[in-house]
Amino acid sequence: MSFLIRKYSYFCPIEILGIIIVVDNPQFTHTYMNQIYVRILSIGFGFIFLQPLKGQVKNQTYSYQHYQKYNELLYTPETRLHTASKPLLFKDDLLIKFDSLQSLHPTNGNSLLLRKIFNEHLIEVNSDENQFFVDFLPDFVIGTDLIADDKRTTWLNSAGLQLGWQHKKKLTFFANVFANRGVFQNYLSEYMDVNEVVPGQGNVNNRSGNQKDWMYATANLTYDFSDYFQASLAYDKNHIGDGYRSLLLSDFSSNYANLKLTGKIGNVQYTSIWAYMNDPRNPRRDALNAGSEFGDGAKWGAFQYLDYNATNRLSVGFFQAVTWSNRNEAGYRGFDFNYINPVMFIRPIESNNSTSPDKMFLGLNAKYKVLHNLTAYGQFLLGEFTASEFFGGNGYAHNKWGTQIGIRGFDAFRVKNLNYLLEYNIVRPYTYQHFTSISNYSNYGEPLAHPRGANFREIVGIANYSWNRFDFSLQGVYSLYGTDPASGLNFGGDIFQSYSTIPNMYGNSIGQGVRNDLYFVDAKAAYVLNPKYNLRFEVGYTQRYNYVEEGATQKSGVISIGLRSSFRNFYGDI
């Protein structure tokens, strides 16, 4: 699917719904381009909406620990499902698997209390056209740090509520909200103090005695127009890729408002996301610039992903992203309607402005199902590229890229429900930086891609096993990364630094600056009381050593026990 424009001898590929158009006219303007877009998209949407409506759909916020339970369906050569763009919309075979997990090993008995504790939603109403449920979500954890110098007691006290609604099997709504307070390990407390945010959870308030409290909410409204087109309006996260991490767009940072359109024709799936994000590092100020602040600043993002399932085994996807500030030195900008076209590629639009203040990325995502239960996957992210320097091996600062390669599988060693993942990530210094943090690749003061930012290499291994209502998980991480020295000199790991402050154009390498070697291990065992909302008793142990060059070693080892629920993800492996 290509749309080629030649302007001043420059060809720019653009994807539009399977139609090839070649334009060789320097006077061809965006006005005419938009007229063609409208006509082609009208034909495409007309085809989509006229398809017969059928089936039932549900949605569920993304977390790796929950989604890995679908490996046997997503990553087998017997299916040809699009797996990279998450959250998934659960329909057809995925919905059958979803419902089977939600009704896993029901407890027998006629007692209403037992059914509500072990089998059912707290409140559930079903009719021919509507299904509705409400659940109370407790999340109570207490632990102690056995290794840190202060041997502090850690705890989490959260109370949440979730609800779901489905209308006529096509419209589905899911939401939850949590009030949280807790005391965390030293390294997490320091992260919250520096960044003023709970990892992936939003703004944090500091209380006495190392206590932190915050609110967290998720909402997603999705309409399934047909088998070929779905639209979602959400305050949630997105994840592009088949790995635990993503170098393109990950679920690490806090929730953000977004509109997502997903279309499918044959073996091609196209996802377009427009996002409105908070930027607390650049607060809003009064028009006279007198210094008064009016809350967090704002920024926008447009993300497109085209996924092609070439065969039952091979999938290849193309990704692009652009982020821009709601307001910059030139004044108020708001949403840039140049980026509203839901088509690949928007790079020609951005490149036509030679002084563009926007941050642009291109990426590649691929997977290959090597065996019945083994899949290899990978990503390549390109932020900036100078052909004459790329293969020079001289550490040129503006060669900004990242690579991921990994394997994942299910039923390892013929053991049912023994799933695993092994992944390697590497990102060069300065990759996600921009000339100002207002428009860099971030959301709510955290990276939109990998939690580490840039200037690192990492190995991640995860194993999961489920038996009856028991869940077991084991995770290990090794990361070599470089941080900036106390002087603040920019060595490329902190994506909120300006790339205009790069000290050396050549001789840059991964891990430069202050070298850190991080070792992280997390083990958990849980008994699922109610699979409807993942209510479970859980015990765990988390150990972290971070060896800092010419500095004190950061160490933590927390053993914990708790009553937990929900499917939200909390990244402590940073």
N, C-alpha and C positions, 0 to 999 in steps of 0.2 A: 504494500500500500504506500504509494509515493506521490508526492507533489513536489515538483522541482521548479525552483525559481532561479533564473540567472540574472544577477544584477551586478554590473561592472565585473563581468566574468567570474562571478561567485555563485556556485550552485549550492542551494540549501534544501535538504530533504525535509518534507513535511508529510505527515501521515493523515489521510482522510478516507476512512471507511472503504478501503479497497478500490478506489478509483485513481487511475494514474492521469495526471494532468501535467503537461510540460509547457511552461511559459517562458518565452525568450524575448522579453521586452523590458528595457530599463525603466520605462515609464509606468510599468504595472504597479499600482499603489495598493495600500492596505484597504482602501475603499472597495476596489474591485475584488480583492481577496476575500473580504468579508461577505460580499454578495455571493460569491461562489460557495463559501462555507455554509451560508444560510440555505442555499438551494440543495446542496448535497446532504446536509444534515437533516433537512426537512424530509427528503426522500428516505434517508436512513431511518429516522425516527418513525416515519409513517409505516415503514416495513416492520419496525419493531412492535409498535403498538397494535398492529392488526393481527399479531400472532395470537393464538388461543391461550387463554389464561388457565392455568392448572396448578395443582400442587399446593403445598403448604410451606411456609418459611418461618425461621426463627433466627435471632441473632444473639451473640454472646461476646462480650468484650474479650480482647485477645490476651492470653498469657501462655507462655511456653509450656508450663507444667500441665495445663489443661489440654492444649492443642496437640501435645505429643501423643495423647491417647488415641488420636485419629490416624497415626502413622500407617497402620495396616491398610487403611483405605486410601490415604493420600499418596503414599509412596510405594505402591505396587504397580508393576507393569500391566496388571489387569484393568486398571482405570486410567483415564486421561483427564484428570481434574486439574484446574488451575490452582496452584498451591501457594504462590508467592505473595499475593496481595491479601493482607489480613487487616481487620477481622474478616473471617469468612461469613458468607450468608449460608446458613444451614438449610438445605433443601434436598429432596430426593434421597440418595444413599447416605449423604452426610447427616440429614435429619434423622434417618432411621438409627444411625450410630449414636447421634446426640441423645435421642430418646432412650436408647438402650442403656447408656451411661447414667442417665437421670433416674432410671428405675432399677438400678443394679442391686441384685440380691435383696428383694423386698422382705421386710420383717412381717411374719404372719401374725395375725391377731385382729380382733374387732375393736380394740380400744382406740378411741379417737386420739387420746394423748400419745399413744405409741405410734400411731400412723403419722401424726404431725411431727414427732421427733425424728422418726427414721425414714419415712417414705414420701411425705407429701409437703407441699407448700403450706405455710402458716394459714394463708387465706387463698382460696382457689375457687373461681367461678367459671363454669363452662356452659356455653350454649351453642346453638348451631352456627352462629355468626361471630361470636366473641369468646375469647379465652382471656382470663385475667388472673394474676396472682400477686401476692405480697409476702415478703419474708423479712424477718428480723435477723440482722447479721451481727453476731457478737464476734469480737476478735480480742481475746484476752491472753496475753503471754507474759510470763515472768521467767527471768533467767539471771545468771550470775557470770561475770567475767573472771575466769580462773587464771588468766595469764597477765592481763594488764596491770600496771603498777597500782592503780587505785582499787582494783578488785570490786568494781561497782556492781550494784544490782541493776539489771536492765528490765524494763517492762513496757508493755503496750496495752493500752486500754481504749478500745474502739467500740462504738455502737453505731450500727448502720441499718439502713432500710433499703430494700430493693423491690421493684415492681416491674411487671411485664404485662403487656397487652397485645392481643392479636385480633385483627378484624378481617373477617371474610377471607382468611388464609393468605392475604396479600400484603396487608399493612401490619407491621410489627413494631412495637416500641419496648425499649428496655432502659431502665434507669436505676441508679443507686446513689446513696449519699451516706457519708461517714463523718462522725465527729471523733477526733483522735487525740490522744495525749500519751506521751511515753518518755522513757529515758533510754538512750542508746549507747552503744560502744563509743569509745573516744573518737575513732576515725569517722564515724557517721555524724557525731555531734559537731566535729570540726568542719565537715563538709557542709552541714546545715548552717553553721555560723558564717562561713565564708561566702556561700552562695545564697543564703537567706531563702532556702527552699529545701523541702524534704525530697529526696531523690524520686523524681517522677510523680510527686504527689501534690505539688503546689506550695504556696507561701507558708512559711513557718513562723510561729510566735514563740519567743523564748520566755520561759518561766523560771522561777527559782529552783535550785537543786538540780540543775541540768535538764529540767523538764522542757519538752517541746510539745506544742499543740497546733493542730491544723485541721482544716476541713477538706474533704475530697468528694467529688461528685462525677458521675458519668451519665450520659444520656445518648440514646441512639434511636432515631425514627427512620425506618426503611420501608420503601414501597417496592414490591416486586411486580413491575409492569408485565413482564413476560419472562420466558426462559432466556431472552436476549437482552434485557435491559432492567437495571435496578438503580434506584436513587436513594441516597442516605443523607440525612441531616443529623449531625452528631456533635456532641461535646465529648470527645474520646481521643484515642490514639490510633495511629496506623503503623503498619510494619510491612516493608517490602523486602522479601527474601525468604529463603528456605532454612536459614540458620538461626542459631540462638541470638547472635548479634546481627545487625544490619549496618552496612557502610553507606547505604542509600537513604533510607528513612526508617527509623526504629521506633519502638514503643517505650523508649527510655524516658524521654522528657514528659512534662506534665500534660494533662489533657488540653485540647484546644478546639475551638469551634471550627467545623469543616463541613463542606458539601462535597459528597463523593458520587460520581456517576460511573457506573460499570456497564459496559456493553460487550456482547459476545456475538460473533459471527463465525460459524464453523469452529475451527480450532484456535481462533484468535480471541483473546479477551483484552479489552482496553479499559483502563481505570484512570480517571481524571479527578484530582482532588484540589479544591481551593480552600485555604486555611487562613483564619484570623487568629493571631497569636499574641500573647502578652510579652512585654520586654521590660522587666523591672529594673534592668541595669541602665535604661535610658528613660527615666520618668517623664511624663508630660509636664510641660511648663506653661506659664501664662503667656499670652500673646506679646506682652511687652518685655518678656525675657528678664523679669525682675527677680527671678529665683524661686518663685512659688511653684510648688509641685502639685499635680492633680492626678495622682495615681500612676500606675504603670504605663509605660509607653506601649505602643502597638506596632506590629509588623504583619506582613502578609506573605503567603507562600502559595505557589502553584506547582503541583506534582503530577506528572503523567507517567504511566507505566503500560507498556504494550507487551503482552505475553503470548507467545506462539508455541502451542504444543505440536511440535513437528510429528512426533509419533507418541505411542504410549510410554516410551522411555525418555525421549529427549524433549526438553523445553528450553526456549531461549526468550529472554525478555529485555526490552530496552527502556531505560529510565531517564527522566530529566526532571530538574527542579530549578526553581528560581525563587529567591526570597527578596523582599524589599521593605523599606521602612514606611510606616504610615505618615511620618513627618521627618524631614531632614533639614539640613542647613538652608535649603532653598524654600522651605515652608511646607504647608500641608499638601499631601499627595493623595492619600487614601488608596482605594482599590484601583489598580491599573487595568483598565478594560482591554488593553492590548493583550493581556494574558487570559482573557475569558474564552478564547477559542479552545474547545476541548480536543485538540488534535496535536499529534506529533508532527513537527517539532516546533517549539516556541523559540528555539535558539535564533532563527532568522529575525524574529521581532526584536529580541534583546540586542542582537549584534548590529541591527540597523541604527541603533543609537550609539554613536561612537563614544559618548561620555556617560554611558549607562551606570547608575549607582547601584545596580542590582547584582546579587550573587547568583551565579549560574553553575549547575553541575550536569554532567551526563554520566550515565552508568549502564552497565551490562549485568544481567542476572541469568544464570543458567543452572540446569540440573540434568542429571542422567541417571536413570534407574539401572544400575549395573547388574544387580541380581534381583531375585524376587523380593528380598527383604533388605536390600542395600542400595542407597542412593548417594551419588556424589553431587555436590553443588558448589557454586562459587559466585563471586561478584567482582566487578571491577568498577571503580569510581574514578572519574577524571574531573578535576577541578580547574586545572590550568595546564597548558601543554606547549612546549617549545620544541619543535621537531629536531632542530639542530643540536639541542642540549639533552634530549630525552635519553639517548643511548650513549651519551658521552661518559657517564660514570663519574662525573666531577661534582656531584652533590649540588646541582643548580637549585636554588631556592624556589623558583617558580614552576618546577615540575611537581605538581601537586596531585597525588593519586593515592588510592588505597586498593587493597586486594584481600579477598576472602576465599578460602578453599576449605571444604569440609566433607564429611560423610555422616550420614545418619541412617538408622535402620530400626527394625522391629523384630521381635521374636528371636533375639540373639541366641546362638547355640541351641536352637529349637526349643527355647523356653518361652512359652506363651506370655505375652505382655512384658517381656524384657526389652525395653527400648534404649537406644543409645545415640550419642552424638559426639563427634570429635571435630574440632574447628580451629583454623588458624587465621588470624587477622593481622594485617599490617597496614599502617597509614603513615605516609611521609610527613615531616614537619610542615607546618603552615597550611595544610590542605584545606581546612574549613574556615580559615581566617578571611576577613575582608578588610578594606581600608578603614572601616569603622564597624564597631560592634552592633550598630543600629541595624545593619543589613546582613550580618553574618549568618551562618547556618545554625541557628539556635532558636529555642522556644523557652520562655519563662526562665531565662538564665542558665539553661542546660543545653547540651548538644542535641540536635535533631537526629544524629546518626549514632555513632559509638559513644558510650559514656566517657571514655578516656579522652575524647577529642581527637588529637593527632599526635604524631611523634611517638609511636609505640609499635610493638609487636606483641602478639598475645596467642596463647593456646588455651582452649576451653574443652573440657570433657564432661559429659553428663550421662548418667545412667538412671533409668527409671524402671521400677517393677511394681506391678499391681497383682494382688491375689485377693479374691473375694472383695471385701471392703478395706483391705490394707493397701496403703501406698507407701513405697520406699523410693527415696531419691538420693543420689550422691553426685556432687559437682566438684570439679577441681579447675582452678585457673592459675596460669602463670603469665605474668605480664612484665615486659621490660619497657619502661617509658621514661621520657625525659621531662623534667619540670624546669621552670625558670628559677634562677637564683634570687636571693633576697633583694638584689639590686633592681629586679624587674626586667632585666635584659630579655628580649624576646627570642626564645629558642624554638618556638613553633608548636608547643603542646597545648598552650592556652588559646582556645579559639577566639577569646574575647580581646586578645591583643590585636593591634593593627599591623597588617603585613607591610605597611610603609615603614615600620621600625625594624625590619629584618637587618641584623648587624652584618651578615656575610652572605653575598650572593652565591658563593661557591663553597664547597667543603662541608655541606650539611649532611647529617646522617641521623638515622633513627636512634633515639635514646640520648641525643645530644643535650647539653645543659646539665642539670643535676640528675644523675642516673638513679632510677628506682627499680628494684626487683621485687615484685609482688607475688606472694604465694597465698592462695585462698582455697579453703576446703569447706564444704557444707554438706552435712548429712542429716536427713530427716526421715522419720517414720511416723505414719499417721493411720488412724482408724477413722474411716468416713462414717459418721453417724447418719447424715442425710445428704445424698448426692444431688438433690435438687438445688441446693445452694452451697454445696461443698462444706457443710458443717462437719468438723473433725476434731478429734483429740490428736495433738501433735507433739512429739518430742524431737529435739534437734541439737546439733552441735556445730558451731561455726568457728573456724580458726583462720586467722589472717596475720601474716607477717609481711611487713613492707620494709625492705632494707634500703636505706637512703644513703647515697654516696656522701661520706664525710659527715653523716648526721646520725641521730639516734634512731634505732630500729623501732618502728611502730608495730606493736603486737597486741593481739586480742584472741581470746578463746572463750566463747560464750556457750554454755549449756542452758537449754530452755525447755519449757513445757507450757502448753496452752490449749485453749479451746478456740478454734479459728473457723472462719467461714469466708465465703465469697471467692471470686476468681481473679481478683486484682493482683498485679505483680508488683513486688517491692524489690528493687535491685540493691542488694547489699554487697555485691561483688565488685566494688569500685575502689 
